[in-house]
């Protein structure tokens, strides 16, 4: 994988808190691919450095895995490939920790005009159509959906409005839109044209292209409610 180093996660986390981020999502994206567990030590360091809600995902395949990161300080856990492989995991996590702690990350991609769910870092197509999967996820007790359009991810061409709108309309859960943010207008689009509860971005913040305070002020000017 061509991964660009954005710096020390603990320092970045501190910076985002200072800048006014509402929540942080720490996805150890190589954990599932390399079959290793999310680094509980790193989670502990980040959690002790910040005071905003914090989600951790990557390599969480069991209630025990989730328990380790929650004990280390995470407020929520995010599951993706493991939930597709074993949907009962969602129900088990919700029963143990409460739905509010369970985020299901859904990586979606257009396949011949149909949005399909992908796993293993967006590399492997599954049999699930995206809208069917998000309804199932809600039924099983998830508390939030983190929807990443793999077609938009890394393009900086904007969030994929059609699929974000369809998913947010299909479930009664908060849907966080991810994949494609490149400029401030993209956040306005996703908040005005869909029912998405939040917008997630990585590289534009990591590499200082859009400072969070600037983005929040811009959204306020557009009359978009922010925390």
N, C-alpha and C positions, 0 to 999 in steps of 0.2 A: 504494500500500500504506500502511496506517496503522501506521507503525513508530514505537514510542516510544523515545526516546533514553535508553539506560541508562548513558551516560557513556563515558569514555575507556577503550578496550579494554586498554591497557597498564596503567593504574592498577587496573582491575578484576582483571586477571590477577594482579598482585602481591598484591592483597587476598585472592584465593582461595587462593594458595599459603600465605599467612600463616595463613589459616583452616583449612588442612589438606585442600584438595581433592585427590583422587587423580590426576585428569587434567583437562585443559581441551580443549574443542572450540571452535574459532573458525570459525564458518560465516558466510561473507560472503553472506548470503541474497539480497542484491540483485544479486550478480555475474552469475548466470545470466540473471536477468530483464533486466538492463540490458546484457547481452553484454559485460561487461568482466572483465578478469582479476582474480583475487584479489590484493590489495595486498601484494606481496612485502616492501615496506618496513615495513609494519605487522607482518608476520609476524616480520621480523628484530628489530624493537623488542620484541615480546612474548617471543620466544625468548630474547633476551639478558636479560630481566627475570625469568625463571622457571626453575625446576629440576625440573619435573614433566613427564611425557609430554604431548604437545601435538599435536592433530589439526587440520588445516586443510582446509576445503572451500569450494567456491563458484567456479564458472567454470573448473574444471579439466577441460579437454577433450582433453588429449593428454599423452603421456609428458613432453614438454618443459615443459608447464605444471606438472606434478607435480614435475619436477626443480627448477624455480625455487623452489617453496615449501620443498622439502626442503633445498635449498642454503641457503635463508634461515633454516633452523633448525627446521622442523616435523619431528616424529617420524613422523607418519603423514599420509596424504592421504585425504580423503573425496570420493567421486564419487557422483553421483546421476543427474541428467538425462542427463549425457553417457554414463553407463554403459548406460542404457536404450536410448539412441539407437545406441550402438556397444558391445555387450557385450564385444567383443574387447579393448576398452580395459582391462578388469579383468585379463585374462590378460597383456596387455603390461606393465601396471604391476607385477603380481606377478613377472613374469620379470625386470624391471629392478631393482626395489627389494626384492623379497621379500614374501611374503604378509602378514607382520607389519606392513608399512607401508600396507596397502591396506584402507581402510574403505569399505564400500558403504552409503550412506545410503538407506533405503527409506521413502518416504512412502506410507502406506496409508490407505485410506478405504473405508467400507462403501458399496457400490453395490447396492441391492436384495438385501441379504443375502449378497453376495459381497465379500470384501476385494480391492480392486484397487489397483494401483500408480499413483501420480500423480507427475507431474514439474512442473518450472518453479515451484518453491515450493509444490507441492501444488495447483496450479490446473488442470493438464491431465491427464485420465484417459488411461491407456495400455491396450493390449490385455492386458497381463500381469495374471494373478491373483497376489496377493502370495506365496502359498506356492510357486507354480511359480517365481516370480522368485528367491526366496531360495535355492532349491535350485540354480538355474542359477548364481547368484552364487558359491555355495560351489564348484561344479564348476569354475568359471573361475579360482579361486585367490584369492578374497578372504580376508582374515584376520579380519574382524570385520563385524558388521552393526549399523548404527545405525538402529533401527526407530522411526519417529515415526508415531503414530496422529493423522492430521489431524482426526479426529472429537474427539479429546481435547485437541488442542493449544490452549493458551490458556484452557481451561475451568476448570482447577484442580479438576476433579471426580475426579481419579485417573487412573492409567495404565489403558489399555484392556487388561484382563487376558486376555480370550479370544484376541485376535490375538497378543499378546505370547507367551502360552503356546504357541500353535500354531506360531509361527515358531521359538521356542527349542527346541521338540520336533522340528522338521523338519530342523534343521541341526546339525552338530557344530562350530559356531563360537560364539565369544562374541557374545551379543546384548545390546546396550545399549538399554534401554527409554526412550522419550522421548515427551512429549506428555501433559499432564494433571496433573502433580504440583502439588498445592496445599497439602498438609499432610504431616506426618511419617508418619502412618499409611499414606499411599499408597506410600511406599517399602517399608514392612513387607509390604504386600499383594503388591507386584510381586516381592519376593524370596522370599516364602514360597509363593506360588501359581504361580510360573513358574520356569523355569530361567534367567531373565535374569541376566547377569553384572554388570550395572551399571544405574544409573538416572541419566538425564540430566535436569537441570532448568535453566531460565534465569531467568525473571522472579522466582521466589521467592527466588533468591539475589541477583540484580542489585539488587532493590529492598529487600533486607534483611528479607524476611518470615520466613525461616528461616535462622538462622546455621548454617554448615556444622558447627562443633564441636557445637552442640546436636543436630543431626541425627545425627551420628556417635555421640554418647553415647547417644542414644535407641535407635539400631539395636543398639548393644552390649547395652543392657539387654534388648532383644528376642531376644538370642542370635543375631543375624545377623552372620556373619563380615564384618569390614571390614578395609581395609588399614591 
